[in-house]
């Protein structure tokens, strides 16, 4: 599925150090959070507390890079946290990582351990190609408000992930929409790691390796393809397998 995710020229020009690692996975078996996925979350929490002992998430180089990027397209980074920072902040305030389902628990645990935003989307719910683009503000974004379905819109100039039906994730990796999120019935998905300098390709590879291993353990026999977007694409291309 090379070409499923792409970056618009406008975003590539404004953020030339961006690179994304995508795992496209089929043959998955998902289900409710269980003892195995809960153990992944608890281990990630322990890792986060050790990593950030005496240090706030806002001091980590990966987080600093995202705060600067969010500020560049008009978001307030103290209010709009990238997904990895939001999870880590929750843990450091004494909370637990949320139990969602087995697949979401796995990618959230890896996201926290490697301090890298990561999200997963259901392939069967995606419409056409998914593009990292600058929103004009008219794109629909399906979410929930006060416990009920609600259609919102990004701000003009906001960097978003969007397919042909609308926004799948607002503010790059801040808030995922409900339309394409992973459910307990998901059998095919893509998992996206977003990175800005100083995070390196090697560090992204390590995060991808860990998630691929967990997905294989959770769904023996699943098929995994890796794709690069951004500057690493020309050097990396596509590679099958875990």
MOPE-V815622 format. One record per residue. N is the residue number from 1. PHI is phi in whole degrees, -180 to 180 (NA if undefined). PSI is psi in whole degrees, -180 to 180 (* if undefined). Layout:
n:N phi:PHI psi:PSI
n:N phi:PHI psi:PSI
This chain:
n:1 phi:NA psi:42
n:2 phi:-61 psi:135
n:3 phi:94 psi:-4
n:4 phi:-60 psi:-42
n:5 phi:-113 psi:140
n:6 phi:-149 psi:163
n:7 phi:-116 psi:133
n:8 phi:-72 psi:152
n:9 phi:-57 psi:-36
n:10 phi:-65 psi:-42
n:11 phi:-72 psi:-41
n:12 phi:-59 psi:-37
n:13 phi:-71 psi:-40
n:14 phi:-78 psi:-29
n:15 phi:-130 psi:70
n:16 phi:-68 psi:-15
n:17 phi:-92 psi:4
n:18 phi:-72 psi:140
n:19 phi:-146 psi:145
n:20 phi:-127 psi:141
n:21 phi:-111 psi:126
n:22 phi:-117 psi:129
n:23 phi:-105 psi:117
n:24 phi:-100 psi:120
n:25 phi:-128 psi:130
n:26 phi:-122 psi:165
n:27 phi:75 psi:28
n:28 phi:-81 psi:152
n:29 phi:-124 psi:109
n:30 phi:-103 psi:-180
n:31 phi:173 psi:-179
n:32 phi:-62 psi:157
n:33 phi:-54 psi:141
n:34 phi:-135 psi:-171
n:35 phi:-61 psi:-39
n:36 phi:-65 psi:-49
n:37 phi:-71 psi:-33
n:38 phi:-63 psi:-38
n:39 phi:-65 psi:-36
n:40 phi:-62 psi:-43
n:41 phi:-66 psi:-44
n:42 phi:-64 psi:-40
n:43 phi:-65 psi:-39
n:44 phi:-66 psi:-37
n:45 phi:-64 psi:-44
n:46 phi:-61 psi:-42
n:47 phi:-63 psi:-42
n:48 phi:-64 psi:-43
n:49 phi:-64 psi:-36
n:50 phi:-73 psi:-42
n:51 phi:-64 psi:-39
n:52 phi:-105 psi:23
n:53 phi:-64 psi:119
n:54 phi:74 psi:16
n:55 phi:-145 psi:138
n:56 phi:-89 psi:154
n:57 phi:-56 psi:-33
n:58 phi:-66 psi:-11
n:59 phi:-93 psi:-10
n:60 phi:-75 psi:136
n:61 phi:-56 psi:-38
n:62 phi:-64 psi:-42
n:63 phi:-70 psi:-41
n:64 phi:-57 psi:-43
n:65 phi:-62 psi:-42
n:66 phi:-71 psi:-36
n:67 phi:-62 psi:-41
n:68 phi:-65 psi:-40
n:69 phi:-66 psi:-45
n:70 phi:-61 psi:-42
n:71 phi:-63 psi:-35
n:72 phi:-66 psi:-29
n:73 phi:-109 psi:26
n:74 phi:92 psi:7
n:75 phi:-93 psi:152
n:76 phi:-93 psi:108
n:77 phi:-64 psi:-22
n:78 phi:-77 psi:-21
n:79 phi:-101 psi:-36
n:80 phi:-110 psi:97
n:81 phi:-92 psi:142
n:82 phi:-63 psi:159
n:83 phi:-62 psi:-37
n:84 phi:-67 psi:-44
n:85 phi:-62 psi:-40
n:86 phi:-62 psi:-43
n:87 phi:-65 psi:-45
n:88 phi:-65 psi:-42
n:89 phi:-61 psi:-40
n:90 phi:-58 psi:-45
n:91 phi:-66 psi:-45
n:92 phi:-68 psi:-20
n:93 phi:-87 psi:5
n:94 phi:99 psi:3
n:95 phi:-89 psi:177
n:96 phi:-110 psi:154
n:97 phi:-66 psi:139
n:98 phi:-70 psi:139
n:99 phi:-88 psi:118
n:100 phi:-114 psi:-64
n:101 phi:-161 psi:174
n:102 phi:-60 psi:-43
n:103 phi:-71 psi:-44
n:104 phi:-65 psi:-38
n:105 phi:-61 psi:-40
n:106 phi:-65 psi:-48
n:107 phi:-73 psi:-30
n:108 phi:-67 psi:-38
n:109 phi:-63 psi:-43
n:110 phi:-67 psi:-40
n:111 phi:-57 psi:-46
n:112 phi:-68 psi:-43
n:113 phi:-64 psi:-35
n:114 phi:-105 psi:2
n:115 phi:51 psi:55
n:116 phi:-141 psi:130
n:117 phi:-60 psi:134
n:118 phi:-143 psi:138
n:119 phi:-139 psi:162
n:120 phi:-132 psi:140
n:121 phi:-130 psi:145
n:122 phi:-78 psi:120
n:123 phi:-60 psi:-33
n:124 phi:-72 psi:-13
n:125 phi:-105 psi:-6
n:126 phi:-83 psi:138
n:127 phi:-113 psi:108
n:128 phi:72 psi:-160
n:129 phi:-76 psi:153
n:130 phi:-110 psi:125
n:131 phi:-122 psi:136
n:132 phi:-83 psi:113
n:133 phi:-141 psi:170
n:134 phi:-95 psi:119
n:135 phi:-71 psi:150
n:136 phi:-99 psi:-4
n:137 phi:98 psi:-8
n:138 phi:-95 psi:-14
n:139 phi:-67 psi:134
n:140 phi:-75 psi:144
n:141 phi:-132 psi:110
n:142 phi:-83 psi:124
n:143 phi:-147 psi:-167
n:144 phi:-123 psi:146
n:145 phi:-140 psi:124
n:146 phi:56 psi:37
n:147 phi:79 psi:6
n:148 phi:-125 psi:151
n:149 phi:-58 psi:141
n:150 phi:-150 psi:139
n:151 phi:-102 psi:115
n:152 phi:-108 psi:-177
n:153 phi:-143 psi:147
n:154 phi:-72 psi:167
n:155 phi:-79 psi:146
n:156 phi:-58 psi:132
n:157 phi:91 psi:-7
n:158 phi:-73 psi:139
n:159 phi:-83 psi:124
n:160 phi:-137 psi:159
n:161 phi:-95 psi:132
n:162 phi:-147 psi:142
n:163 phi:-104 psi:-165
n:164 phi:-73 psi:-13
n:165 phi:-100 psi:-9
n:166 phi:145 psi:-170
n:167 phi:-76 psi:132
n:168 phi:-99 psi:-26
n:169 phi:-151 psi:126
n:170 phi:-85 psi:156
n:171 phi:45 psi:55
n:172 phi:66 psi:-67
n:173 phi:-148 psi:34
n:174 phi:-88 psi:-57
n:175 phi:-136 psi:122
n:176 phi:-84 psi:145
n:177 phi:-80 psi:167
n:178 phi:-86 psi:-24
n:179 phi:-63 psi:-41
n:180 phi:-109 psi:5
n:181 phi:-65 psi:158
n:182 phi:-72 psi:139
n:183 phi:-120 psi:174
n:184 phi:-66 psi:-15
n:185 phi:-97 psi:-1
n:186 phi:-62 psi:131
n:187 phi:-119 psi:-14
n:188 phi:-139 psi:137
n:189 phi:-155 psi:160
n:190 phi:-118 psi:145
n:191 phi:-119 psi:127
n:192 phi:-118 psi:126
n:193 phi:-101 psi:125
n:194 phi:-101 psi:136
n:195 phi:-143 psi:144
n:196 phi:-124 psi:156
n:197 phi:-58 psi:135
n:198 phi:-97 psi:8
n:199 phi:-65 psi:135
n:200 phi:-100 psi:165
n:201 phi:-60 psi:-40
n:202 phi:-62 psi:-40
n:203 phi:-66 psi:-38
n:204 phi:-64 psi:-42
n:205 phi:-59 psi:-42
n:206 phi:-63 psi:-43
n:207 phi:-64 psi:-44
n:208 phi:-63 psi:-40
n:209 phi:-61 psi:-43
n:210 phi:-65 psi:-44
n:211 phi:-66 psi:-41
n:212 phi:-60 psi:-41
n:213 phi:-63 psi:-44
n:214 phi:-66 psi:-41
n:215 phi:-64 psi:-38
n:216 phi:-66 psi:-38
n:217 phi:-69 psi:-38
n:218 phi:-76 psi:-31
n:219 phi:-135 psi:76
n:220 phi:-55 psi:133
n:221 phi:92 psi:-4
n:222 phi:-66 psi:155
n:223 phi:-111 psi:130
n:224 phi:-124 psi:129
n:225 phi:-119 psi:143
n:226 phi:-110 psi:140
n:227 phi:-137 psi:147
n:228 phi:-111 psi:143
n:229 phi:-128 psi:152
n:230 phi:92 psi:-160
n:231 phi:-58 psi:-28
n:232 phi:-76 psi:-14
n:233 phi:-59 psi:-46
n:234 phi:-64 psi:-31
n:235 phi:-85 psi:-28
n:236 phi:-105 psi:-47
n:237 phi:69 psi:-140
n:238 phi:-120 psi:140
n:239 phi:-139 psi:129
n:240 phi:-80 psi:162
n:241 phi:88 psi:174
n:242 phi:-77 psi:*
